[in-house]
């Protein structure tokens, strides 16, 4: 109640300070109205354009068709889960029957053999990109710090990095596939080969931007900070921990954000190309199916891919804010 | 080419398999089938309606009845699929009949692939683009109601190909794989109409198959056929369903002939596994064959009564994934040629009738004769060589074991299968070819000499 009254007084006071109200309205317009307006215009343009594009698979999907597809993709997911439950029940019964006949049998519960739903594919892609990214970070950041600290190492490694950086990771994909199938031979693999292929491709694409940004960040530390470290006679490890890392965090994270964005794009392409499970395979399968729903399902996947890419970027930004001592550096 | 080693091996295995077959026929008593040695299996397929037995065996629980837990994965193209089976990523797959034969022979990747189960009869079609169809149309005789007389022969296409040739434009057509049924059917149809589809010369390193060709044939994966036709890269193609019907639905092409008209009840896909797999997991092999036989029977049961349900299964995005109507067109006994010209072809897809699932040696030999005719087999081979090669790849002994155990368990009756006691694996002389040439599987060299276009006995490029 009291807040209400205070609000009213604020408003009634506003004659006196019309400037504040103007500012408030301005803020609301900026934060809400313009984005909403932009979104509505986008929807309008999309549906108008969609109506006018005829493909051999029917009209290009408009917003309504895509929304319907989200519904049916979710329904499919639920149906598939029900089938999975029934699958496990049947399996238990069969195992029980076999034990009754053949007491030596050690029953084993096998994973559901049905198809991966759209939601499963999203999860697969996310796990792949995160693992590839993590592996790259573990290798690239120490390497980048070492390169940034040591001039000779920098001149030794820099040319190699510069040559590999512009290579599309997709060019690596065939090599990765062959090497993985040659070296990764176990009768009972922990992770499937297809996962390794996609993951290594992602790693290869994350590696170079992270190395470069980390080394640049480390090399360009304020000389005052380096001098402080010298005066205090910090051990090399403490120097890295207390001076180098905090000072170069913004650059390191810039590199990480860049590479995560690229990694997400590359992963989708790699999954399409190599038919590895994930969103890319979903898109390719739908394209191959050529059913009348295919285009709207692909469009639904495109929106999801974009939205996840956006969330990944925001997530990295948030982490950067948390770990960075200079809060302003992340605001870009 | 170094055929010597394969031949030696072929001889040894052929002798071995003959002994096995003989052994089986003596001990007819159906001992109880053991549990599968390997229970978790992954099978590959290409998005075509004739993969139906695999999908049905999964969805109707026939695999699970055998204690098999099967994952079914679509493959990008036939090469990827074959490599998957060879390197063990896949335990078995829906294959082109020519694939196990070519692999065993060493045309392409060399590997011992066998087949205990033939998946279907017929099911393919040849489609040309709208533009080519308009040019062909004047050359086709018409019925009273104005519709073209079927079967349409390649004679109607010949003037069009000649026109392109005289203008110096290559006449490109698509097929799905160098050793695919589609390649041989398209070649058969073209050659029967006097259009030369080109020779292979593997001993000279030429595996493009375009030597002396009037029409240039190249490989395109089945699901991409309609898109490639639409793009104008090819003027026509031979492929399995639903990719002919999809061209009609999309309005981009016209199916002119089905393989049922080229060769009535021709054997099509097979289920391929490595020989190593069948030796290491004999119970699993028999059990998966049993599941597939039951699925095939289900597909043809009660005069195709289950087909609508099968179409529904196939239209799921993880199987063929095309629209229900497109798949239903061919699976439920009709085939739409030119838009609106829907005709009854009740046997367009046969999965079980006419002993469709039994791996006949004579079927394998037909593919071998075509490989020889077009130069994929570069040198002359004796009739015995053909028979040995067929016996090495096609394994009616495994099929027989599966069938007999199904009969013993009362799941099926003996009259649904060939009479195993008398069956020698050779169909009688077959007469239903578009050019009227009779095929007798027991005399392959005589058969090859009957064609006017193609290599004959003794000819080497």
Interface residues (C-beta under 8 A of the other chain):
Chain A: X56 X57 X90 X91 X94 X98 X102 X105 X108 X110 X113 X115 X181 X193 X275 X285 X286 X288 X289 X290 X291 X292 X294 X297
Chain B: X35 X39 X40 X47 X58 X61 X64 X67 X69 X70 X71 X72 X74 X75 X76 X80 X87 X89 X223 X224 X226 X227 X230 X246 X250 X251 X252 X315 X316 X317 X318 X320 X321 X322 X323 X326
